[in-house]
Structures are given as structure tokens and as C-alpha cells.
Amino acid sequence: MDSYQETILGWAGLLGPNPYVQAAAIAVAFIIIGKIAEFVLSRLILKIVSRSKTEFDDAVVNLLHRPIFISFVLVGLTLATYRLPMPERPEFITLGLLKTIAIVVWYNFLRGLVRLILGAFKAKADRSQWYSGMLPLINNVVTALMVALSAYFIFLAWNFDIAAWLGAAGIIGLALSFAAKDTLSNLFAGVSIAADAPYKEGDFIILDTGERGMVTHIGLRSTRLLTRDDVEITIPNGVIGNAKITNEAGGPSTKHRIRVKVGVAYGSDIDLVIEVLGKVAQAHSEVCRVPDPRVRFRGFGDSSLDVELLCWIDRPVDRGRLSHELYCAVYKGFIEHNIEIPFPQRDLHLRTVPAQGIAVNNN
């Protein structure tokens, strides 16, 4: 690197003895080189990669435009700074700022590249593959590593003593590990949830503690659920890791089965009851046709014949509304066909108790 620097500064000396003219020429030259590199990326390389079947390489090339150009500009400004007769302190501050800008620019590029890679995995990830549940964790871990590395290089750019900082960070980390044991428990539970993938974002889950809702976010510390009341609940992963989870969107299909339980009076035409319930399900536009709705006679109740309508819907979140609509339709269908819905009855038998002789004391 030093040899390249000496060569460029030597070429700049051909412009004359004035260091300011040389510095300006170096900066302008690298701006022009940066524009040329940007043109090559946007016209030639982008045209070549656009022939591929995927858009991933196109997106990577688009991400490179700004970092490449800014990097050439920063190199030119750095060489111009070396050429100027600046005092040591201002030169150190200027070079530190230029290095910091370069680190931030390339951090943003790598962050965008990670998003593209994870987005490509997410688009192809199948539910049965374990890494589909690991994507949020990978995103968080990679982001933390990039932030740590960026901070490390910024420290180097400003000549901070990294060894002393690392030693202090180790002592502080040991103290925090004892103080934040609950947070660490949630962290490890989050890793377990991401690896095991009992649910994913968009699933409808029910916990054994009663919480039910759609998963909106899976983080390292907590999971967020959006309830039917549009209230977001944040649950620590340590709680979820030890809870029984019912995933209503789990299994090979996201469809959900609802049960409409009804009772009809003894003496009702059971075939007509089954026919009416079947027509109610078939008439509803949001009831799935595959699998077909079905009616089952479940048993003899105390006051009724117990029958159940089983049908599938596309989304678990619609269970409450569709159950309401089906119950209304069943009630109207029973009225139309004179099918009686019984109510609990009890027979009370009165028995006369024979009169007993009662002794009367006249005293």
C-alpha cells in the first residue's frame, strides 16, 4: 500500500511544486475513477448479470454502486490529506474521519447484502426445513457481529487501545451475566425456539396460559402475539420455551377445522337433521370444499340427540366469526324445517304421604 501511495504522490509531483494543486488533482482524479467504476458496474456488469434467471445478482450489483464510488472518493481524499502540509493533530483527525466514513459505508453494504441473502433463503425455505425458523436468529446474530466488527475497526482507526477495552468488556460481561440471568434464559430459549421452529411469523398459536394470537415477531428475547382485539402481547421466550404450544396453523395445511355442536329433540328425523346441516355448510362461501364438510351423530344426551357439523376454513383467525354465522344459519334452517331444539327438562313426581297419628298432650 505504501508503494502505491508513493507512486501516486510521485505522479502528482509532475503538476508542479504546489501541494494544494497536487492534492486537488489527486482528489479529482479519484472522483473520476470512481465515476468510471460506477459506470462499468451499472452498464457493463449489470447488463451481464441481468441475463441470469435470478434477481439476486442484479440486487448485489445495485448495492455496490454507492460503496464503490464513495470508496474511490475516500481514497483520493486520504492521499490528498497525505500530500497537504498539515499539522499532525488535524491530519490524524481528518484521516480518522475518512476511515470512519469508509467503515460505515461498507457496514451498510454488508447489512444490505445480509438482507438479500436472508430474503433469498426465506423465499425458498420450506416449512419442514429447520433453517426457516433460524432465519430471525441468524439475522440478529449476524447484525450483532457486524456491529461489533465495525466498532472494532473504528477503534483501530482512532488508535484506541483495544486490549484494554476487551479486558474491561470481559469483566463487565461477567458481572452482567449474573445480573441478567433472566435475560440470558430468554436468549437461550429464543435460540431453542428458532432451532426447533414450533411456530413461525404469521402462525396462530395458543399457549397453555390462555394467550392466543398471530405471531408477529420472533426475537432473541421475546415473541410478540397480536390478539383478536388488536392488542400486541410480548411474551418472554423463557415462558414460551416451557409452555405447551398449540399451533393452529401447523401441520401440512394452514386450514382450520371448526365444530358446530347442536342438539335436536328426541323424535326428530335424524336424516333430515343431517341433510339440513350439510346444506348449511355447503351454502357458506367461506367453508372449504376440500375436505368436504361432514355431519356426525355423536350420541344420546339427557334431553337431546347430539349432532356435530365439522367443516374446514382457510384461516384460524376467522373461527369466531364463521362459527357465529354457521350457528345462525343452523338455527334458521331448523326453524324452516320445523326441527325442534330442546331445552333441559326434569320430571317432578309428587307422592302423598299418609297421615300419621299425632299424640296431643293436653297438660
C-alpha positions as CSV (number, residue, x, y, z in Angstrom):
1,M,0.0,0.0,0.0
2,D,2.8,2.4,0.8
3,S,4.4,1.8,-2.6
4,Y,1.2,2.6,-4.4
5,Q,0.9,5.7,-2.3
6,E,4.4,6.8,-3.1
7,T,3.7,6.2,-6.8
8,I,0.6,8.3,-6.9
9,L,2.2,11.1,-4.9
10,G,5.1,11.0,-7.3
11,W,2.7,11.4,-10.3
12,A,1.1,14.3,-8.6
13,G,4.5,15.9,-8.3
14,L,4.5,16.3,-12.1
15,L,1.9,19.0,-11.7
16,G,4.3,21.3,-10.0
17,P,5.6,22.1,-6.5
18,N,2.3,23.5,-5.2
19,P,1.0,20.8,-2.7
20,Y,-2.6,22.2,-2.8
21,V,-2.8,21.8,-6.6
22,Q,-1.4,18.3,-6.3
23,A,-3.9,17.4,-3.5
24,A,-6.8,18.8,-5.6
25,A,-5.7,16.9,-8.6
26,I,-5.5,13.6,-6.7
27,A,-9.0,14.1,-5.3
28,V,-10.5,15.0,-8.7
29,A,-8.7,12.1,-10.3
30,F,-10.1,9.6,-7.9
31,I,-13.6,11.1,-8.2
32,I,-13.3,10.5,-12.0
33,I,-12.0,6.9,-11.4
34,G,-15.0,6.3,-9.1
35,K,-17.4,7.5,-11.7
36,I,-15.8,5.2,-14.3
37,A,-16.1,2.3,-11.9
38,E,-19.7,3.1,-11.2
39,F,-20.4,3.3,-14.9
40,V,-18.8,-0.1,-15.5
41,L,-20.9,-1.6,-12.8
42,S,-24.1,0.0,-13.9
43,R,-23.8,-0.6,-17.6
44,L,-21.5,-3.5,-18.3
45,I,-21.6,-5.8,-15.3
46,L,-25.3,-5.1,-14.6
47,K,-26.1,-5.9,-18.3
48,I,-24.2,-9.2,-18.0
49,V,-25.8,-10.3,-14.7
50,S,-29.3,-9.3,-15.9
51,R,-29.2,-12.3,-18.2
52,S,-29.3,-14.7,-15.3
53,K,-32.6,-16.3,-14.2
54,T,-32.4,-14.8,-10.7
55,E,-32.6,-11.2,-9.5
56,F,-30.2,-11.7,-6.6
57,D,-27.0,-10.8,-8.6
58,D,-28.7,-7.8,-10.0
59,A,-29.5,-6.6,-6.5
60,V,-25.9,-7.2,-5.3
61,V,-24.6,-5.1,-8.2
62,N,-27.0,-2.3,-7.4
63,L,-25.9,-2.4,-3.8
64,L,-22.2,-2.0,-4.9
65,H,-22.7,1.3,-6.8
66,R,-22.6,3.7,-3.8
67,P,-19.8,1.9,-1.8
68,I,-17.5,1.6,-4.8
69,F,-17.8,5.3,-5.8
70,I,-17.5,6.6,-2.2
71,S,-14.5,4.3,-1.6
72,F,-12.6,5.8,-4.5
73,V,-13.5,9.3,-3.3
74,L,-12.3,8.5,0.2
75,V,-9.0,7.0,-1.1
76,G,-8.5,10.2,-3.1
77,L,-9.2,12.4,-0.1
78,T,-6.8,10.3,2.0
79,L,-4.0,10.6,-0.4
80,A,-4.7,14.3,-0.8
81,T,-4.5,14.7,3.0
82,Y,-1.1,13.0,3.0
83,R,0.0,15.4,0.3
84,L,-1.0,18.5,2.2
85,P,1.4,20.1,4.7
86,M,-1.0,19.6,7.7
87,P,0.0,19.5,11.4
88,E,0.0,16.1,12.9
89,R,-3.2,16.5,15.0
90,P,-5.5,17.8,12.2
91,E,-4.1,15.2,9.9
92,F,-4.9,12.4,12.4
93,I,-8.5,13.7,12.9
94,T,-9.1,14.0,9.1
95,L,-7.8,10.5,8.4
96,G,-9.8,9.1,11.3
97,L,-13.0,10.7,9.9
98,L,-12.3,9.3,6.5
99,K,-11.7,5.8,7.8
100,T,-14.9,6.0,9.9
101,I,-16.9,7.0,6.9
102,A,-15.5,4.1,4.9
103,I,-16.3,1.7,7.7
104,V,-19.9,2.9,7.9
105,V,-20.4,2.8,4.2
106,W,-19.2,-0.8,3.9
107,Y,-21.2,-1.8,7.0
108,N,-24.3,-0.6,5.3
109,F,-23.4,-2.6,2.2
110,L,-22.9,-5.8,4.2
111,R,-26.1,-5.2,6.0
112,G,-28.0,-4.9,2.8
113,L,-26.2,-8.0,1.4
114,V,-27.3,-10.0,4.5
115,R,-30.9,-8.9,4.0
116,L,-30.7,-10.0,0.4
117,I,-29.2,-13.4,1.3
118,L,-31.8,-14.0,4.1
119,G,-34.6,-12.8,1.8
120,A,-33.5,-15.4,-0.8
121,F,-33.4,-18.1,1.8
122,K,-36.8,-17.0,3.2
123,A,-38.4,-17.2,-0.3
124,K,-37.1,-20.7,-0.8
125,A,-37.4,-22.0,2.8
126,D,-39.9,-24.9,3.2
127,R,-41.8,-25.3,6.5
128,S,-40.2,-28.6,7.1
129,Q,-36.7,-27.3,6.8
130,W,-35.1,-26.3,10.1
131,Y,-33.4,-23.2,8.8
132,S,-36.7,-21.5,8.1
133,G,-37.1,-21.0,11.8
134,M,-33.4,-20.0,12.2
135,L,-33.6,-17.0,9.8
136,P,-34.6,-14.4,12.5
137,L,-31.9,-15.7,14.8
138,I,-29.3,-15.7,12.0
139,N,-30.3,-12.1,11.1
140,N,-29.9,-10.9,14.7
141,V,-26.6,-12.8,15.3
142,V,-25.0,-11.5,12.0
143,T,-26.1,-8.0,12.8
144,A,-24.6,-8.1,16.2
145,L,-21.3,-9.5,14.8
146,M,-21.2,-6.8,12.1
147,V,-21.8,-4.0,14.7
148,A,-19.0,-5.4,16.9
149,L,-16.6,-5.7,14.0
150,S,-17.4,-2.2,12.8
151,A,-16.9,-0.8,16.3
152,Y,-13.5,-2.7,16.5
153,F,-12.3,-1.2,13.2
154,I,-13.5,2.3,14.2
155,F,-11.4,1.9,17.4
156,L,-8.4,0.9,15.3
157,A,-9.0,4.0,13.0
158,W,-8.7,6.3,16.1
159,N,-5.8,4.3,17.6
160,F,-7.7,3.2,20.8
161,D,-6.1,0.5,22.9
162,I,-8.3,-2.4,22.0
163,A,-6.7,-4.8,24.6
164,A,-7.7,-2.6,27.5
165,W,-11.2,-2.3,26.2
166,L,-11.6,-6.0,25.7
167,G,-10.4,-6.7,29.2
168,A,-12.8,-4.2,30.6
169,A,-15.6,-5.6,28.5
170,G,-14.8,-9.1,29.8
171,I,-15.1,-8.1,33.4
172,I,-18.3,-6.1,32.7
173,G,-19.7,-9.0,30.8
174,L,-19.1,-11.4,33.7
175,A,-20.8,-9.1,36.1
176,L,-23.8,-8.6,33.7
177,S,-24.2,-12.4,33.2
178,F,-25.0,-12.8,36.8
179,A,-27.3,-9.7,36.9
180,A,-29.1,-10.6,33.7
181,K,-29.7,-14.3,34.2
182,D,-33.4,-14.0,33.2
183,T,-32.4,-12.2,30.0
184,L,-29.9,-14.9,29.2
185,S,-32.6,-17.5,29.9
186,N,-34.8,-15.8,27.4
187,L,-31.9,-15.6,25.0
188,F,-31.2,-19.4,25.1
189,A,-34.9,-20.1,24.9
190,G,-35.0,-17.9,21.8
191,V,-32.2,-19.9,20.2
192,S,-34.1,-23.2,21.1
193,I,-37.4,-21.8,19.6
194,A,-35.6,-20.7,16.4
195,A,-33.9,-24.1,16.0
196,D,-37.0,-26.2,16.9
197,A,-39.4,-23.9,15.0
198,P,-42.6,-24.8,16.8
199,Y,-44.2,-21.8,15.0
200,K,-43.2,-19.0,12.6
201,E,-44.3,-15.5,11.9
202,G,-47.9,-15.4,10.7
203,D,-49.0,-18.6,12.6
204,F,-51.9,-18.6,15.1
205,I,-50.8,-20.1,18.4
206,I,-52.4,-20.8,21.8
207,L,-50.4,-21.1,25.0
208,D,-51.4,-23.2,27.9
209,T,-51.6,-19.9,29.9
210,G,-54.5,-18.9,27.7
211,E,-52.8,-16.4,25.3
212,R,-53.9,-16.8,21.7
213,G,-53.0,-14.7,18.7
214,M,-51.0,-14.4,15.5
215,V,-47.2,-14.4,15.8
216,T,-45.9,-11.0,14.5
217,H,-42.3,-11.1,15.6
218,I,-39.8,-13.7,16.9
219,G,-36.9,-12.1,18.6
220,L,-34.0,-13.3,20.7
221,R,-35.6,-12.2,23.9
222,S,-39.3,-12.4,23.3
223,T,-42.1,-13.3,20.9
224,R,-45.0,-11.0,20.0
225,L,-48.6,-12.0,19.5
226,L,-51.4,-10.0,18.0
227,T,-54.7,-10.9,19.6
228,R,-58.2,-10.8,18.1
229,D,-58.6,-7.5,20.0
230,D,-55.7,-6.0,18.0
231,V,-53.7,-5.9,21.2
232,E,-50.0,-6.9,21.0
233,I,-48.7,-9.2,23.7
234,T,-44.9,-9.5,24.3
235,I,-44.1,-12.9,25.9
236,P,-40.6,-13.7,27.1
237,N,-39.1,-16.7,25.3
238,G,-38.3,-18.3,28.6
239,V,-42.0,-18.5,29.3
240,I,-42.8,-19.9,25.8
241,G,-39.9,-22.3,26.0
242,N,-41.5,-24.1,29.0
243,A,-45.2,-23.8,27.8
244,K,-47.4,-26.1,25.9
245,I,-48.0,-24.5,22.4
246,T,-50.9,-25.3,20.2
247,N,-50.2,-24.1,16.6
248,E,-53.5,-23.7,14.8
249,A,-51.6,-23.1,11.6
250,G,-49.3,-26.1,12.0
251,G,-49.4,-29.3,10.1
252,P,-49.3,-29.9,6.4
253,S,-52.1,-27.3,5.8
254,T,-52.9,-23.9,7.3
255,K,-56.6,-24.7,7.2
256,H,-58.5,-24.9,10.5
257,R,-61.5,-27.2,11.4
258,I,-64.4,-25.8,13.3
259,R,-67.1,-27.8,15.1
260,V,-70.8,-26.7,15.3
261,K,-72.4,-28.7,18.1
262,V,-76.2,-28.8,18.2
263,G,-78.9,-30.8,19.9
264,V,-82.3,-31.8,18.5
265,A,-85.3,-33.1,20.3
266,Y,-85.9,-36.8,20.6
267,G,-88.3,-38.0,17.8
268,S,-86.7,-35.7,15.2
269,D,-86.0,-37.0,11.7
270,I,-82.2,-37.6,12.1
271,D,-81.7,-37.9,8.3
272,L,-83.4,-34.5,7.8
273,V,-81.2,-33.0,10.5
274,I,-78.1,-34.3,8.8
275,E,-79.3,-33.0,5.5
276,V,-80.0,-29.5,6.8
277,L,-76.6,-29.2,8.5
278,G,-74.9,-30.4,5.3
279,K,-76.8,-27.8,3.2
280,V,-75.8,-25.0,5.7
281,A,-72.1,-25.8,5.3
282,Q,-72.4,-26.1,1.5
283,A,-74.2,-22.8,1.3
284,H,-71.5,-20.8,3.1
285,S,-68.9,-19.4,0.7
286,E,-66.0,-19.4,3.2
287,V,-66.3,-23.0,4.1
288,C,-63.8,-25.2,2.3
289,R,-65.0,-27.7,-0.2
290,V,-61.8,-29.8,0.3
291,P,-62.0,-31.5,2.7
292,D,-65.8,-31.8,2.4
293,P,-68.0,-30.7,5.4
294,R,-69.4,-33.7,7.3
295,V,-72.1,-34.3,9.9
296,R,-71.7,-36.7,12.8
297,F,-74.3,-38.1,15.2
298,R,-72.4,-38.1,18.5
299,G,-74.8,-39.7,21.0
300,F,-77.9,-39.5,23.1
301,G,-78.0,-36.6,25.5
302,D,-80.1,-36.1,28.6
303,S,-82.6,-34.1,26.6
304,S,-81.4,-34.2,23.0
305,L,-79.8,-36.1,20.2
306,D,-76.3,-34.6,19.9
307,V,-75.1,-33.9,16.4
308,E,-72.0,-32.1,15.2
309,L,-71.2,-30.3,12.0
310,L,-67.5,-30.5,11.1
311,C,-66.1,-28.2,8.4
312,W,-62.8,-26.5,7.4
313,I,-62.0,-22.9,7.0
314,D,-58.9,-21.3,5.4
315,R,-57.7,-19.2,8.3
316,P,-57.8,-19.9,12.1
317,V,-58.4,-16.2,12.8
318,D,-61.8,-16.4,11.2
319,R,-63.0,-19.2,13.5
320,G,-65.1,-17.0,15.8
321,R,-66.9,-15.1,13.0
322,L,-67.6,-18.2,10.9
323,S,-68.9,-20.2,13.9
324,H,-71.3,-17.3,14.6
325,E,-72.6,-17.3,11.0
326,L,-73.0,-21.1,10.9
327,Y,-74.8,-21.2,14.2
328,C,-77.2,-18.5,12.9
329,A,-77.7,-20.4,9.6
330,V,-78.4,-23.7,11.5
331,Y,-81.0,-22.0,13.7
332,K,-82.8,-20.6,10.7
333,G,-82.6,-23.9,8.9
334,F,-84.1,-25.8,11.9
335,I,-87.0,-23.3,12.1
336,E,-87.6,-23.6,8.4
337,H,-87.9,-27.4,8.6
338,N,-89.7,-27.5,12.0
339,I,-86.8,-29.2,13.7
340,E,-87.0,-28.6,17.5
341,I,-84.1,-27.6,19.5
342,P,-84.8,-28.9,23.0
343,F,-84.1,-27.4,26.4
344,P,-83.3,-29.3,29.6
345,Q,-86.4,-30.9,31.2
346,R,-86.9,-32.5,34.5
347,D,-89.9,-34.6,35.6
348,L,-91.1,-33.9,39.1
349,H,-93.2,-36.7,40.8
350,L,-95.2,-35.8,43.9
351,R,-96.2,-38.5,46.3
352,T,-98.8,-38.1,49.0
353,V,-97.5,-39.0,52.4
354,P,-100.2,-40.9,54.5
355,A,-101.4,-39.1,57.7
356,Q,-99.8,-40.3,60.9
357,G,-101.4,-40.3,64.3
358,I,-100.1,-37.5,66.4
359,A,-100.3,-37.7,70.2
360,V,-101.5,-34.5,71.8
361,N,-100.5,-33.6,75.3
362,N,-103.3,-31.7,76.9
363,N,-101.3,-30.9,80.0
